[in-house]
């Protein structure tokens, strides 16, 4: 049978309080008993010393013949409840009041002090005995005091302490149950909220009570986890929506072309054109799927990315040749304007080259035949990067921010069959942000466009240490 945390806390709290109280009660009882017994012994020892002093006085005035009467007079001066017996070494009684008759005689040896608790007629008696030498006389002196009232007091204290343990345990259980309920109330709210979170309500978050305690830290941790899950879920949903949206048209075209080919398989010209369309659509779909996968994977953290120290100008040179081959089909010239100094960058070289390749591809696509593309590298005190400028159709100012959205295309008159999916700039933006950089555009309609990409410039000394330790 499962037991709730609240009940378990209550039980542990009650048991702990009862155990602590039992230890304290035991200590109080034995401490009080020891204190009373010590006080009684001191009183009895003082009584023996008083009798001895009295005998010395009688010896000094030579009145040792009638000690019984003298000791009886002395006993009258003693406090109420205290009595004594005096015998010689042979055990012959020199003085003994009636109240001492039933008190057992303690036979002390030498200067030893004997102590004993005895019950006489239902009353508790504490007695001490010692041998004392007075001149040429040797006496055995035994003093006793009635401790019945103290025993009754200790018995009452024992019952009080004994009964207080379960009462305190019950009180602690009640208080603990209430306190644990108050302490665990946030957990009930957290559990209730967590049960309401599903794929349709990933925006819901656990309550945070601003107490900065363990439960608040737990809620914040789970909320951060939910943020990551929601981001991943949104990325998957976006990927699914993007893929279904963009793949619907090429799949339909492939299906239509296949049906037309089946209707006239002997028409060689129609078959060749249909197969060419199918091949073109297949190539488009392959590129689209590759771009979508790149976007889906671009959520990797910068710390998890492979990094190296490289020179940005060399990366530009590595991509430049491919860009010129692509631009040559439209008779577009691609020129490089290198920075006059080395531009160090700490990051993933392949990803940076991928960003540049996307921007060159975009510039070629929207630059008319015979146009020009210029690629320049630059650096400042804290940043470095490259700029891709073209003499293409340009971009309206109101579209400067939207061009980095998925599937947004400036030239809406074009069809998706021009080879572009509208994902290139979105991919470039994600990859730039992955490096902690930024990308923005400067353009007007008919005046071309300049895409400026900036990265944090590398501290060469620290970058070398980082690449060696990674």
N, C-alpha and C positions, 0 to 999 in steps of 0.2 A: 504494500500500500504506500503510495507516494504521499509525502508530507510537505506542505508548502514551506517556503523559506520563512514566512512570517511565524508559523507555528514552531519551526525549528529554532529561530532566534528567540522566541518567547521561552521555550524550554531551556535553552542554554543560559539565557539571562536569569531565569528563576533558579536554576541549579547553581549557577555561579554565585548569585547573591546569597543563597542558603548556605553554600559551602563557606563563603567568606564570613558570614554571620556565625556559623558554627565554630569556626576557628577563633573568632573574636570572643564569642561567648565562653568557650573553653578557657581562653586566656584570662578573661575577666574573672571567671569563677575561681580558677586556681590561684590567680593573683590575689583576689580578696581573701581566700582561705589562708594563703601563706601570710598575708599581712596581719590577719587576725591572730593566727597562731604565733607569729613573731611577737606581736604586742602582748599576748598572754604570757609568753615565755619571759619577756622582759619584766613583766609585772611580777611573775613568780620568782624570777631570779632576784629581783629587788626585795621581795618578801623574805627570801632566805638570808640575804645580806642583812636585812633589818633584824632578824632573829639572832644572827651571829653577833651583830653589834650589841644587841641587848644582852647576850650572854657575856660578852667581854666586859660590859659595864658592870654586871653583877659580880663577875670575877674580881674586878678592880676594887669593889667596895666590900668584898668578902661576904656576899650574900648568896652563896651557891647551895645552901642547905634546903631552902624552900622554893625550888624552881617551879613546881607545879602551879602554885598560886601566883607567882610572879609572871609566869608565861601566860596564865589565864588573863591577867590584867593587861598584858601586852597585846593579846589577841583581840581584846576589845577595841584597841586603837586601829586595827587593820580595816581596810575597806570592806564593804558589804560583799559577801559571797566568797571572800578569800579566807582560808583556814590553813592551819599547819599542825604537824605532829613532830614531836621531838623524842627520840629514843637514844639509849646509849648503844655502844657497839655490840652488846650482847642481845639487843632487841628489846630490852626492858623499856616500857613506856615511861617517859618522864612527864610528858604532857600530851593529851589528845582530847580534843573536843568531841562531843557526841556526833557531830556531822562528819567527822573523819573516820568513824568506826568502820563504815562499809567501804572506804577507799582502800584498795589493796596497797600493801606496804611494798615500796620499791627499795630494794637492797642495793645501795650504791657501793662501788668499790673504789677505794682511794679517793682522789679528788674528782672522780668522774661525776658528771651531771646526767642523771637519768630523766627522760621525758616520756610521758605516756598519756593517751586519751582513754578514759574508762567510762562506762555507763553504770551509774549507781541509782537504782530506783527510777529508771527511765530518764534520768538527767545526765547530761554530758559534763564530765569533770576532766579538767586538764591538770596534771600533777607533775611536779619536779622533785627530785630527791638528790641530796648531796651530803657527803661526810665532811664535817668541819671540826677543826681542833681549836679548843679554847683553853689556853694554858695547858694544864695537865689533863684536861677532860677532852674526851672525843665524843661527839654527838652525830647522830644521823638525823638530818632535818629534811622533812618532806612538806612541801607547800602545795596546796591545791586551790583551784578557783572554779566556780560554776560557769560553764560555757553554754548552758542550755539555750539561753536567749540568742547567742551568736549562732548556735547550730540551727535554730529555727529560722534565723535570718538568712543563713546560707542556703537552707533548704528552699525557702521561698524564692531566693535569687536564682537557684538552679532551675526551679520550675518555671520561673519567669523567662529565663534565657532559653529553656528548652521549648517552651510554647511559642516564643517569639520567632524561632527559626521557621516553622511552617507558615506562620502568619506572614513573616517577611517574604518568604518564598512566594506565597499567594499574591501578596501585594506587588512584588516584583514582576510576577507573571502578568498581572493585570496591566501594570504600567508598561511593561515590555511589549505586550501585545498591542497596546495603543500606540506606543512610540514606533514600533516596527511598522505598524500600519501607516503612520504618517511618513516614515522614511521611505517605505516601499510604494507609496501612492504614485510617485512619478514613474515607477516601473510599470504599473498598471496602465498608465496613460501611454507610455512608450509602446507597450505590447498592443494596446488597442489600436494605436495609430499604425504600427507596423503591419497588423493584420489587414488594414485597409489599403495598403500599398500593393498595387499590381501593375501590369504592363500599361493599363489605361490611366493610372494615377501616379506615375513616377515623379511628378512634380511635387507630390506631398512629402513633407519632411517631419521627422520626429520632433516633439516639443523640446525646447531648451528653456530652462527655468532661471538662467542667469545666477545660479548659486556657485558656479565654478567648482562643483564637487565631482566625484567620480561618475555620477549619473549624467551630469552635464557633459563631461568629457566623452562618455560613451555615446551620448546622443550626437555630439558633434562629429565623432569618428564615423558613426553609422551614416550620418547625413552626408559627409564627404564621400563615403563609399557609394551612397545612392546617387550623388552627383556624377561620379565616374560611370556608374551603371547607366544612368539616364543619358549621359553623353554617348556611351557606346551604343545604347539602344537607338538613340536618335540617328547616330551615324549609320547603323544597320538599316533603319527605316528609310533614311535618306538614300542610302545606296540602293535599296530595293525599289524605291519609287523612281529614282533616276534611271536605273537599269530598265525597269519595265516601260518607262516613258520613252526612252530613246531607242530601245530595241524593238518596240512595237512596229514602227514604220519599216525598218529593214527586213524584219521577219515577214511582214505582209508583202513587201515587194518580192522577196525571194519566193514566197508561196505563190504569188500571182504569176511570176515568170515561169516557175516550174509547171503550173497548170497550162500556160500558153504553149510551152514546149511539148507537153504531152498531147495537146490538141493538134499540133502540126509538126510531128517529129521529122518529116521528110523535107521541111523547108530549111535548107542549110543556112541561109542568111539569118532567118529568125532565130535558129538554134544558137548561132555564133553570138548574135546580139544579146539573146537571153542569158547565155552562159557568161558573157562579159558583165552584164548587169549583176548577175548572181555573185560573180567573183568580186566585183567592186563593193557590193553590199556586205559580203563576207569580210573583206578587208576593213571596211568601216566598222563593222561590229567588233572585230578583233581589237582595233585601236580603241574603240569606245570602252570595251571591257577592261583593257589594260589601264586606261585613264581612270576608270571607276575604282579599280583595285588600288591604284596609286593613292587616290583620295581616301579610300577606306583605311589604308595603312599609314596615312600621314599623321595620325594621332600619337605616334611614338614620342616619348619624352626625349628632350635634348640630352639628358644624362645617359640614356640608353643607346644613343646613336654613336656609331663609330666615327671618331674624329681624328684629324691629322692636321699638321701644319703644312700649308702649301702656299704658293705664290699665285695670286688671282690672275695675273697676266698670262701665265702659262695655261691656265684652264681656259681662258678666252681663246688662246691660239689653238687649243685642242678641239674646240667646238667650231671654230671659224671655218675650217676647211669643209666640213659637212654643210654648214650654212651657205657657203658660196656655191656648192654643188646644187643645193636646193633652189637658190635664187637664180642660178644660171638658166633654169627652165623658163623663167619670165624675163630674162635679160636684166635682172636687177643686180647692181653692184653692191658688194658688202665690203666696207672698209673698217680697219681697226685703228683706233687712236689710243696707243698705250700710254700709261702714266709714266712720267720720267723717273719715277722711283719705284722700288720694289713694294708691292702691296701684299703684306702677310695676312693670312686668314686662317683661323682655327675652326675647322668644321669638316663636313663630309664632302670631299672633292667631287664625287660622282653626282651627289645631289645638287651642288652648286652648278655643275655643268649641265645638269638636266634643266635647271631653271633658265639658264641662258639659252639652251636649245629651244625651249618652249617660246621664249620671247622672240627669238629669231624666226621661228616657224610662224608665229602670229604676225610679225612684221612682213614677212614674205607674202602671207595670205592676203593682207589688206593693203599692199603696196602695188600700184599699177605697173604694168610692164615698162621697163626702162627707168624705174625709180632707183632710189639709193637707200642704203641702210648703213648707219654708222654705229660702231660699238666702241665705247671708250671706258677705260678704267680710271679710277680716281681714289684719293684718300685724303682724310683730314686728321685732326688731332685724335678723335675718338672713333671715327667710322671710316669705312672704306666700301667700295662697291663698283658697280658698272652701270652704264646707261646704254640703252638700245634705242636709237632714234631712227625713224623712217620717214619717208616722204609720201606716206599713204593717204588714205581718205580722211584720216583724223577721227576724233571722237568728240561728241558734244559734251559740254561741261556737266550737264545733268546726268550723264551716264558714267562719269569718272569713277564713282564708287560702285556702280552696279556691274561693271565689266568683270569684277572678281567674283561675282556670284556664279553658281553652277548653271550651265546651259544658257546663260545670257549672251546674246549675240547682238553687236551693234548694227550690223547690216541685216535687218530683218527681211530684206528683199531676196537674200540668198536662201537657198534650200539647204537642209542639213547634208546634202550629198556633195558639198564642196570639199569634203575631207575633214572638216572640223566638227568637233562635237560640242563646242562651247564650254569645255572643261579645262582647257589649257591654262588660262589665267588663274582659275580657281586653284588648280594644282600648284602653279608657281607661287601663289600667295601663301598656301599652306606650307610649302617647303621653305619659303623665306622666313615665315614665323617660327618654324621649327629651329632655325638658326639664331633666333632672337633678333632678326632684322626686320626691315620694313620695305614695302614696295608701293610706289605711287606713280601716277601718270600725269603728264603735262601735254595737253593737246587741245586743238580746236578743229572744227569741221573744215576739211580741205587743206589743213596746214601740217599734216602728218602727226605723229605721236612720239613722245619720249617716255620710256619706262625707266625709272630710276630705282635701282635696287641697292640698299645699303645694309651692311653688316657691322657688328662691333669689330674694330680692328684688333688684331692679335698682339698681345704683349709677348714678343718673341721669346724672351727668357722663360717666362712662366709657361708659355705654350710648349716649349721643348721639354720642360719638366713634366707637364701633363701628358704629353704623348709618350714619354718614356715610362711613366707609371701606369698608363692605361693598358 
